[in-house]
Amino acid sequence: MPKIDVNQVAEILKRNDIDPALLRQIVEEMNQAVEPELDEEKPPAVKKQYSIVVSDPENQLPEKAEFTGWVFQIPEDSSVTSTTERIHKAAYEFNTTKKGRMMPAKTMADAIENIPAKVFKEQQVWIKTKAPVFVIRTDNEIPMEKSDKKTRRGQLG
């Protein structure tokens, strides 16, 4: 159904010689009908923090150079250690549904890739990467000297 501005309706009614008192009453009623409900205030948005869950099934974290993981957001006031617990709860919830009984989430990867975002949102965890991403170790240092590579133009090779 097409929408029309209240002011346009008022102009049309004015051109058709409607009584000014009646016109004012009609315009006031239309303005009240189109203004948003003030009673239905939305709750403030949840402030979130990022969390990365690293895939380390063989407990090799410091020895291995590259890992894969997923990026999540959880509420800012929650502990990041609760992220895996939230994912588990979402998976349990999903596995009780009809779709979950047909294709249950058995691993973290299954859960992250296949469970709808709505189920995770109920547990207050938001997935930012459905596919695992690489996580690379660093010693958090920037070398103070130039590397031994030749950096002048023409000497690269």
N, C-alpha and C positions, 0 to 999 in steps of 0.2 A: 504494500500500500504506500503511495507517495506521501511524503511528509511536506507540510507547508508551514512556513514561519507564522507565528502568532501575529506579527505586525502586518503581514500580507492579508490575513483574514480580517483584521481590524479595518484595513483600507477598503477591502471589498464590501464589508458591512456598512461602512461610512458612505460609500458611493451609492448604496441602495437605500439611503434615507432611513436608517434605523434610528430609533429614539436614542439620544445621547446617554441617558441614564441606563437603558438596556444595553447599549454598546459597551459602556464602562463595566457593567456587571459581567458581561460575556467575556471581555478581555481579561478581567481579573481571574475568572474561573479557569480560562485557558492557561494563563501564566502559572496558576497554582498546579494545574495538571502536568505541565511540562517541567517544572522545577524538580530537581532530584530530591529524594527523600532524605531528610537530615537525620532521621532516626536510624537509618541503616549505615552507620559508620563502619568502615573497614578497620580491622585491627591493624596496628602498625606492622610494617614489614619486619620479618625476622632478620636480625643482623647475622651474617654468616662468616665462617672462617674456612679456609681451604685445608684439605687434608689429602695426603697421598698414601695410598696403601700399596706397598711394594710386594710384588710376587717373589717370594723366596722360599719355595717348597723344600729345598734341601739345606736350609739354615746356613747359607754361605755368605751372608751379607758383607762382612768386611773383605773377604778374600776375592770375591768376584768383581769384575770391573763394571759390568752393565747388568741392569735388572729391568724388568717390566713391571708396571703398576697402573693404577687407575687414580684419577683425580676426583675428589668429592668435595662437597661443601656440607658443613653441619652448623648448627647454631653456635654463635660466638661464645656463649657462656657454657657450652658443653665441652667435655674433655675429648681430645682427639682420639684417645684410646677407646672411646665408645663407638667409633665408626664401624668397626667390624661387627660389633654386637648389633648395631642398627641394621646392617646388611643381612645378618642372620635372621633377625626378626622379620624383615621384609620377605626373605625367602620362605620362612615358615608360613607366613600369611599367604603368600602367593601359592605355595604348594597345597593349600587347603581349597583353592578355587578349582573350578572345572578344568580350566586350561592348565593349571598347575599340576593337577592329577594326571593329565595326559602327557605333559612334558615337564616333570619336576626339575627344579634347579638343584643340582647335586653338588656343584662346585661354586666357588666365588665367581669364576668367569661366566658360568651358566646364568647365575643370578644377575650379574651386572649387564650382560648382553641381552637377556631375554625377558626380564621382568619389566612391566610398564612403569614409567616414572611416577604414576599416581600412587603405586604401592610404596615406593621409596619415600615419597613426599609425606605419607602418613607416618612414617618413622622418623621424619625430619632429617633425611639425608638426600642430597641432590647430586646426581651423577653428572660430572662434567666431561668425562671421556668414557664412552662405552667400550671402545677398543683399548687394550693396554698400550701404554706409552713407555718409551725407554727412560730409565732413571740412571744417571751417570754419577759416579762418586767424584768428589773433589776434595782436595786438602784445604780449600778455602784460602789459598795463597796466590798472589800475583808475583811472578818473578820480577826482581828489580833490574836485572840486566837484560839486554836484548838477547834473543836466542842466536845461535850460531848460523842460522840461515842467512843467506845473502838476500838483502831486501831492496837493494838499489835496482832501478830499472835496467833491464838488459842483462842482469846477472842471475835472474831467476831461471831455473832451467831444469 
